[in-house]
Amino acid sequence: MNSTVFDKVDRDLAHALQIDGRVQFNRIAEVLGISDSTVARRYHRLYSAGLLRVVASVNLSRLGYVPWTIRLQCTPDAAGGIAAALARRTDTFWVHLLSGGTEISCSTQARTGGGSGDSLLLHKLSRTTRVVSLSAHAMLQGFASPAQWSGLTSLSPEQAEALRPEPAGADDGPTDLSHEDHSLVEVLSRNGRAAFGELADATGWSESTVRRRMDHLRRTGVLRYEVDLPMSALGYRAEARLWMSVRPSELVATAQRLAAHPEVSFAAITTGPTNLMASVICKDHPDLYRYLTERVASLEGVHNMEMATVDRTVKRAGSTLPSEAFRDATLL
């Protein structure tokens, strides 16, 4: 993948799309003070190069699901294929190769009350002979989200506010998705800015029905959009996953302090012996070392920590990354 670092206009565009993935280019141009054609040209250039796209995902908690984090160690010859097979599944996201290609982390969803034992994915993984060890923990409460990661911030507060969409409505319990909704999300998971005509073809609905349904799913918090881009494009070249054991009496306070660190793009309280996990993004490995030995070390509630560096991201929030696809993956 191209490792070009974004310039100011690229970063402004990415930040605008982080705020509202479906915002019109002419609105971005108005807020940024540049031409419509410049915005469109920049986006299509970055999209074609695999450096920037918007993807949609479903907030599955609204459908009665609980997010799980999975960590598995594999034989070195199998890790790439297993990671690719995980990425090709529709029920996984944030699939990473870690620790020199011997470890994988990913997230999935399971029905509320079903537990990890009822997960078809976990059953398959446990029967895969090249998986050496596996652990799975429910994510009970999130404290930081990639969609709000401050490392992408480029616009002024006033510009950001001008682009902010209406907030999602109150959570009034689980909802259901129709067959047409699934077709809609499938397209949007590859390209969150897909044209209404393409979405109408995929669902069999009229364009006006597509618009109304997308607006409804977004307002109710079921459908959300995220910017999908390699961290290297922003000048960040060191990523890591942290698993921490925190004293219960200090767990929430520690999670809140950790989530406030600009290096943290995701943090959540989980079940299991390590009850707090985080995703960390740093400029380089010396910067990562300083973060661990200064910022994390100052969190008094943490009494044990494991860390693994990210070697390759195979899948983020949307569908499998085209440039990372392993076409022969058939393990899962």
C-alpha positions, 0 to 999 in steps of 0.5 A, spaced: 500 500 500 502 506 498 505 510 504 504 517 502 503 521 508 497 526 507 497 533 507 493 538 510 487 538 505 487 530 505 487 530 513 481 536 513 477 531 508 479 525 512 476 529 519 470 531 515 468 524 513 470 522 520 464 527 522 459 525 517 461 519 512 455 521 507 456 529 507 456 532 501 462 534 497 460 541 496 458 542 504 465 540 505 468 544 500 464 550 503 467 549 510 474 548 508 474 554 503 476 550 497 472 548 491 468 542 490 472 539 484 478 539 489 474 535 494 472 530 489 478 530 486 482 529 492 477 523 495 477 519 489 485 519 488 485 517 495 480 512 494 483 509 488 489 508 491 486 505 497 488 510 502 481 513 504 474 510 504 468 511 508 465 504 511 458 503 514 457 498 520 451 496 524 451 497 531 449 490 533 448 492 540 441 494 537 440 487 535 441 484 541 448 482 540 454 483 545 461 484 542 467 480 543 474 480 543 478 474 540 486 473 541 489 467 538 496 464 537 497 460 531 503 456 528 507 461 524 505 458 517 498 458 518 497 465 521 496 469 515 491 464 512 487 464 518 487 472 519 485 472 512 479 467 513 477 471 519 477 477 515 472 474 510 467 473 515 461 478 515 461 477 523 468 479 524 472 486 524 479 489 526 483 483 524 490 484 526 496 480 525 501 481 531 507 479 534 511 477 528 505 474 525 504 468 530 498 471 533 492 474 531 487 479 534 480 480 532 473 482 534 466 479 533 459 479 535 455 474 539 447 474 541 446 476 548 445 471 553 448 466 548 455 466 551 462 465 547 460 457 547 454 458 542 459 462 537 459 458 531 466 462 529 469 460 536 467 453 535 470 453 528 477 456 531 477 451 537 477 445 532 483 448 527 489 444 529 494 450 527 491 454 533 495 453 539 491 457 544 485 461 544 481 466 549 475 470 548 472 476 552 466 480 552 467 487 551 462 490 557 463 497 556 467 502 551 471 508 553 474 510 546 472 509 539 476 509 533 470 513 530 472 519 535 480 518 535 483 525 536 489 523 532 485 524 525 483 531 528 485 537 523 479 541 523 477 547 527 472 546 532 467 551 528 469 547 522 467 540 525 461 543 528 458 545 522 459 538 519 456 534 525 450 531 523 444 530 528 445 525 533 443 518 534 436 517 537 435 514 544 436 507 544 429 504 545 431 496 545 433 491 540 431 492 533 431 488 527 434 488 520 430 486 513 433 482 508 433 488 504 437 492 510 442 486 509 443 488 502 444 495 503 449 494 509 453 489 505 454 495 499 455 500 504 460 496 508 465 496 502 463 503 500 459 508 505 459 513 500 455 508 495 450 512 490 443 511 492 442 508 485 447 503 486 443 502 493 437 501 490 439 496 485 442 492 491 435 492 495 430 493 490 427 499 493 426 506 490 432 511 491 427 515 495 426 509 500 433 508 500 434 515 503 429 514 508 431 507 510 438 510 511 436 516 515 432 512 520 437 507 521 442 512 522 438 516 527 436 510 531 443 509 532 443 502 528 447 504 522 454 508 523 459 510 518 467 510 519 473 513 516 477 507 514 485 509 512 492 506 514 495 509 520 501 510 516 498 515 511 497 520 517 504 519 519 503 513 525 507 507 524 507 503 531 500 500 533 499 495 539 494 492 543 494 492 550 491 487 555 491 490 562 489 487 569 486 492 573 484 492 581 476 492 580 475 498 585 479 502 580 477 499 573 472 505 571 477 510 573 483 507 570 479 506 563 477 513 563 484 516 564 486 511 559 481 513 554 483 520 555 490 519 552 491 521 545 495 515 543 488 511 545 484 509 539 479 504 543 479 502 550 474 497 553 472 493 560 472 486 558 471 479 562 477 475 563 483 475 567 485 482 563 479 486 564 481 492 560 484 492 553 486 498 549 488 499 542 494 504 541 497 508 535 504 512 536 508 515 531 514 510 531 516 505 536 521 510 540 514 514 541 510 507 543 516 506 548 515 513 551 508 512 552 508 505 555 514 507 560 511 514 562 503 514 561 501 507 562 506 506 567 503 512 571 496 508 571 496 506 579 490 501 578 494 497 573 498 491 576 499 487 570 499 488 562 501 484 556 502 488 549 503 485 542 505 490 536 501 490 530 504 487 524 499 488 519 491 490 519 487 485 515 481 488 516 478 494 520 471 496 520 468 495 513 469 489 509 476 485 508 481 490 505 482 489 498 490 490 498 490 485 504 486 480 501 489 473 501 485 469 496 486 462 498 484 463 505 479 457 506 481 455 513 474 458 517 
